[in-house]
């Protein structure tokens, strides 16, 4: 990440969350978490300008806290008050990990897939700070909006989409709580938000007067992808289990179907050949009594055909007569396999019992299935791991 921040042509901005530095009640027990975060990712409270929009990044974990967290809390509020007294010509976008206060059971809009989470605050003890909270307190949220006067608020922490409108003295303020991008954290519809900031926006945008345009972009539903993988795996196993050992020729009526297709192909080929012979015939000019010319096909003398009841097969004088073969039924390949398997051994030993023979066939088929799955996994798992850890391999 340090390499990306140094060499990347696209600026990257980080926002601290409760999984990065914890809540205010955690700082007294582990005071080094804040210094560690600032060493790796930079300051917790800062602002930057993009286009004509001022983005304000605030460490929300230190906004609500007790007396023992006065140092971290005081530094955050000092940054906010200093910024509020500055230039107010540019619209501001507030970035905070913990969402602002909202009443219980507040509707979150059509994009939310999980139930609404209400306010919950756990204190570590008397003046020990906060151990957990879903939203900022009402007093903190009102003060934050009054000092910064943002036109838009972007937050997280809830793992699901939620859009609310806060009523203030300077007008309504929209807050977008963005869902997690990982489906493993409870959001079946992962998404990210694309934002355009600057003076040149589309004229039909409702946010064009503030210089900010947002668009919520959804990713493919991850569960559908895994369901498709499982379906393909089951189909592969079923094909391996029930695929005939001797190929498709051992299936019922497969030989008849193949013979039928061959006869159709031979008939079509013969018709095409006869048509070509007719088109390649010779013609002669004949004049009638009135002097008109006509083209008349010459008569072609063909060699006499041999008797269709006898056809020469093989070499020498060996002759196979189809009339004699009509009364013979060709045994099915599956019958041949079974008959061959039931022939007694030459040494006079006993045939294996049918039950043992069936168990042996089942075990052989299972061994073939396991071997095929191992081969498929050996080819696909390394490829999947290479795609999964592509960044590590490139580095």
C-alpha positions in Angstrom: 0.0 0.0 0.0 2.9 2.4 0.7 4.2 1.6 -2.8 0.9 2.4 -4.4 0.7 5.7 -2.5 4.2 6.6 -3.7 4.1 5.5 -7.3 0.4 5.8 -8.2 -0.7 8.5 -10.5 -4.1 8.4 -9.0 -4.3 10.0 -5.5 -5.5 7.6 -2.7 -7.3 8.9 0.4 -7.9 6.8 3.5 -10.6 7.0 6.1 -10.1 5.4 9.5 -12.7 3.0 10.8 -13.5 1.1 14.0 -11.5 -2.0 12.7 -8.5 0.2 12.2 -8.2 2.2 15.4 -11.2 0.9 17.5 -13.6 3.1 19.4 -12.7 5.7 22.0 -12.9 3.2 24.9 -10.1 1.2 23.2 -7.6 4.0 23.0 -6.9 4.1 26.7 -6.1 0.4 26.8 -4.1 0.4 23.5 -2.9 4.0 22.9 -0.5 3.0 20.1 -3.2 2.1 17.6 -3.6 5.7 16.6 0.1 6.4 16.1 0.4 3.1 14.1 -2.5 4.1 11.8 -1.1 7.6 11.2 2.3 6.2 10.5 1.0 3.8 7.8 -2.0 5.8 6.3 -1.4 9.4 7.3 -3.5 11.8 9.4 -6.9 10.8 10.7 -8.5 14.2 10.1 -7.7 16.2 6.9 -9.4 17.7 3.9 -8.6 17.9 0.2 -9.9 19.8 -2.8 -11.2 18.1 -6.0 -12.5 20.4 -8.7 -14.5 22.9 -6.8 -15.6 20.5 -4.0 -13.9 20.4 -0.6 -13.8 16.8 0.9 -13.6 16.7 4.7 -12.3 13.4 6.2 -13.2 13.0 9.9 -12.2 10.4 12.5 -15.7 9.6 13.8 -14.5 7.1 16.4 -13.2 10.0 18.5 -16.1 12.3 18.2 -18.1 10.7 21.1 -15.9 9.9 24.1 -15.2 10.4 27.8 -12.8 12.5 29.7 -9.8 10.1 29.4 -10.1 10.4 25.6 -10.0 14.2 25.7 -6.7 14.4 23.7 -7.9 12.5 20.7 -11.4 14.0 20.9 -10.1 17.5 21.3 -7.8 17.2 18.3 -10.7 16.1 16.1 -13.1 18.8 17.2 -10.4 21.4 16.9 -9.8 20.4 13.3 -13.6 20.7 12.6 -13.9 24.1 14.2 -10.9 25.4 12.4 -12.3 24.2 9.0 -15.7 25.6 9.7 -14.3 29.1 10.2 -12.5 29.0 6.8 -13.7 29.5 3.3 -17.3 28.5 2.8 -17.6 29.3 -1.0 -16.9 25.7 -2.0 -19.4 22.9 -1.3 -18.3 20.4 1.3 -18.6 16.6 1.3 -18.3 15.0 4.7 -16.6 11.6 4.9 -17.2 9.7 8.1 -17.0 6.0 8.8 -19.8 5.9 11.5 -23.1 7.3 10.1 -24.8 10.3 11.6 -27.7 9.9 14.0 -31.1 8.8 12.6 -34.3 7.8 14.5 -35.1 4.2 15.0 -36.7 2.4 12.1 -35.8 5.1 9.6 -36.4 3.9 6.0 -33.2 3.4 4.1 -34.5 3.4 0.5 -35.0 0.7 -2.1 -31.4 -0.5 -2.3 -31.2 -2.0 1.2 -31.5 -5.8 1.4 -31.1 -6.4 5.2 -33.3 -5.1 8.1 -32.7 -1.6 9.4 -30.3 -1.4 12.3 -31.3 0.9 15.1 -29.1 2.9 17.4 -27.0 1.0 19.9 -24.2 2.4 22.1 -22.1 0.5 24.6 -20.0 2.5 27.1 -16.8 1.0 28.5 -17.5 2.6 31.9 -17.8 5.9 33.7 -15.8 8.4 31.5 -14.1 5.4 29.9 -15.3 6.1 26.4 -17.4 4.1 24.0 -16.9 0.4 23.3 -19.4 0.2 20.4 -21.9 2.3 18.6 -24.0 2.0 15.4 -24.4 5.7 14.8 -23.1 9.0 16.2 -25.1 10.5 19.0 -27.7 13.1 18.1 -25.8 16.0 19.8 -22.6 15.1 17.9 -24.4 14.8 14.6 -26.3 18.1 14.9 -23.1 19.9 15.9 -21.1 18.4 13.1 -23.7 19.4 10.5 -24.0 22.9 11.9 -20.2 23.6 11.9 -19.3 22.1 8.5 -22.6 22.7 6.6 -21.9 19.9 4.1 -24.0 19.4 1.0 -23.5 15.6 1.1 -22.4 13.0 3.7 -20.8 9.7 2.8 -20.5 7.0 5.6 -20.1 3.3 6.0 -20.0 0.9 9.0 -23.5 -0.5 8.4 -22.4 -3.0 5.7 -25.5 -2.2 3.7 -26.9 0.7 1.6 -28.9 3.3 3.3 -30.0 6.8 2.1 -31.5 9.3 4.5 -32.1 13.0 4.5 -31.2 15.2 7.5 -33.2 18.4 8.2 -31.0 21.3 9.1 -31.4 25.1 9.4 -29.5 25.6 6.1 -31.5 23.0 4.2 -31.8 19.3 3.7 -28.6 17.2 3.7 -28.5 13.8 2.0 -26.4 11.0 3.6 -25.4 7.9 1.6 -24.3 5.0 3.8 -22.4 2.7 1.4 -22.6 -1.0 1.7 -19.6 -3.3 1.9 -18.0 -4.5 -1.3 -17.7 -8.0 0.2 -20.7 -10.4 0.3 -19.0 -12.3 3.2 -19.9 -9.4 5.5 -23.6 -9.8 5.2 -24.4 -7.9 2.0 -25.6 -10.0 -0.8 -25.5 -7.1 -3.2 -22.0 -5.6 -3.0 -21.6 -2.2 -4.5 -19.5 1.0 -4.7 -20.3 4.6 -5.4 -18.9 6.6 -8.3 -18.7 10.3 -7.6 -18.1 13.2 -10.0 -17.0 16.5 -8.5 -16.4 19.7 -10.4 -18.2 22.5 -12.1 -18.9 20.7 -15.4 -21.7 18.2 -14.7 -24.8 17.2 -16.6 -27.4 19.9 -16.7 -30.2 17.5 -15.7 -28.5 16.5 -12.5 -30.2 17.5 -9.3 -26.8 17.9 -7.6 -25.3 20.1 -10.3 -25.8 23.3 -8.1 -23.5 21.7 -5.5 -20.9 20.4 -8.0 -21.4 16.8 -6.9 -22.9 13.9 -8.8 -23.2 10.4 -7.3 -24.0 7.0 -8.9 -24.4 3.7 -7.0 -22.8 0.8 -8.9 -23.7 -2.8 -8.1 -21.4 -5.7 -8.6 -22.5 -9.2 -9.6 -24.3 -11.2 -6.9 -21.5 -13.4 -5.5 -23.9 -16.2 -4.3 -25.1 -16.7 -7.9 -21.6 -17.2 -9.1 -20.9 -19.9 -6.4 -24.3 -21.5 -7.2 -23.2 -21.7 -10.9 -19.9 -23.3 -9.8 -21.7 -25.9 -7.7 -24.1 -26.7 -10.5 -21.2 -27.3 -12.9 -19.5 -29.4 -10.4 -22.6 -31.6 -9.9 -23.0 -32.0 -13.7 -19.4 -33.0 -14.0 -19.7 -35.7 -11.3 -23.0 -37.0 -12.8 -21.3 -37.3 -16.2 -18.3 -39.1 -14.8 -20.6 -41.5 -12.8 -23.1 -42.4 -15.6 -20.9 -42.0 -18.7 -20.8 -45.5 -20.3 -17.5 -47.3 -20.0 -17.5 -48.4 -23.7 -18.5 -45.0 -25.0 -21.7 -43.9 -26.6 -21.9 -47.0 -28.8 -22.9 -49.1 -25.8 -26.0 -47.1 -25.2 -29.4 -48.5 -26.4 -30.4 -47.6 -30.0 -27.1 -45.7 -30.5 -25.9 -48.1 -33.1 -29.2 -47.8 -35.0 -29.0 -44.1 -34.8 -25.5 -44.1 -36.2 -26.4 -46.5 -39.0 -29.4 -44.3 -39.9 -27.3 -41.2 -40.1 -24.8 -43.0 -42.3 -27.5 -44.2 -44.7 -28.9 -40.7 -44.9 -25.5 -39.3 -45.7 -24.9 -42.0 -48.3 -28.2 -41.3 -50.0 -27.6 -37.6 -50.2 -24.1 -38.2 -51.6 -25.4 -40.6 -54.3 -28.1 -38.1 -55.3 -25.6 -35.4 -55.7 -23.3 -37.6 -57.8 -26.2 -38.6 -60.1 -27.1 -34.9 -60.6 -23.5 -34.1 -61.4 -23.4 -36.9 -64.0 -26.5 -35.6 -65.6 -25.2 -32.1 -65.8 -21.8 -33.3 -67.2 -23.5 -35.1 -70.2 -22.8 -34.3 -73.9 -25.2 -32.4 -76.1 -25.5 -32.2 -79.9 -27.1 -29.6 -82.1 -30.2 -30.6 -84.1 -32.0 -28.4 -86.7 -35.7 -28.9 -87.5 -37.5 -28.3 -90.8 -37.9 -24.6 -90.1 -34.2 -24.1 -89.5 -34.4 -23.7 -85.7 -31.6 -25.2 -83.6 -32.2 -27.5 -80.6 -29.7 -29.0 -78.1 -30.4 -32.7 -77.6 -28.5 -34.8 -75.0 -26.6 -37.7 -76.5 -27.5 -41.1 -75.4 -24.8 -42.5 -73.0 -24.1 -46.2 -73.1 -23.4 -47.4 -69.6 -21.8 -50.7 -68.7 -24.2 -53.4 -67.5 -24.7 -53.5 -63.8 -23.8 -56.5 -61.8 -26.4 -58.4 -59.9 -27.4 -56.5 -56.7 -27.9 -59.8 -54.9 -24.2 -60.5 -54.8 -21.4 -58.1 -54.0 -17.8 -58.8 -53.9 -16.4 -58.3 -50.4 -12.7 -58.6 -49.5 -10.2 -60.2 -51.8 -10.1 -63.1 -54.3 -13.4 -65.1 -54.8 -14.9 -64.4 -51.4 -18.5 -63.3 -52.0 -20.9 -62.1 -49.3 -24.6 -62.3 -50.1 -26.9 -59.9 -48.3 -29.9 -62.2 -48.8 -28.3 -64.7 -46.6 -27.5 -62.1 -43.9 -31.1 -60.7 -43.6 -32.1 -63.5 -41.3 -29.1 -62.9 -39.0 -29.6 -60.4 -36.1 -26.6 -58.4 -35.2 -26.0 -58.6 -31.4 -25.9 -55.4 -29.5 -22.5 -54.3 -28.2 -23.7 -54.3 -24.6 -24.8 -57.9 -25.0 -21.4 -58.8 -26.4 -19.8 -57.3 -23.3 -22.0 -59.2 -20.9 -21.6 -62.4 -22.9 -17.8 -61.9 -22.9 -17.8 -61.3 -19.2 -19.7 -64.5 -18.5 -17.4 -66.8 -20.4 -15.9 -69.4 -18.0 -12.1 -69.2 -17.4 -9.9 -71.7 -19.2 -8.5 -73.1 -16.0 -11.9 -74.4 -15.0 -12.3 -71.9 -12.1 -15.7 -70.6 -11.0 -17.2 -67.4 -12.2 -17.4 -64.6 -9.7 -20.8 -64.1 -8.1 -23.0 -61.4 -9.6 -23.0 -59.4 -6.3 -19.2 -59.3 -6.1 -19.1 -58.5 -9.8 -21.4 -55.5 -9.3 -19.5 -54.3 -6.3 -16.3 -54.5 -8.3 -17.8 -52.5 -11.2 -19.1 -49.8 -8.8 -15.7 -49.5 -7.1 -14.0 -49.3 -10.5 -16.4 -46.5 -11.6 -15.9 -44.6 -8.3 -12.2 -44.9 -8.7 -12.5 -43.4 -12.2 -14.6 -40.6 -10.9 -12.2 -39.7 -8.1 -9.3 -39.9 -10.5 -11.0 -37.6 -13.0 -11.9 -35.1 -10.3 -8.3 -35.0 -9.0 -7.1 -34.4 -12.6 -9.6 -31.5 -13.1 -8.7 -30.0 -9.7 -5.0 -30.3 -10.4 -5.5 -28.3 -13.6 -8.0 -25.7 -12.2 -6.9 -25.0 -8.7 -3.5 -23.5 -9.6 -5.1 -21.3 -12.2 -7.7 -20.1 -9.7 -5.0 -19.4 -7.1 -3.0 -17.5 -9.7 -6.0 -15.3 -10.5 -6.8 -14.9 -6.8 -3.3 -13.8 -5.8 -2.4 -12.0 -9.0 -1.2 -8.9 -7.2 1.2 -11.0 -5.0 2.5 -12.9 -8.1 3.1 -9.7 -10.0 5.0 -8.2 -7.0 
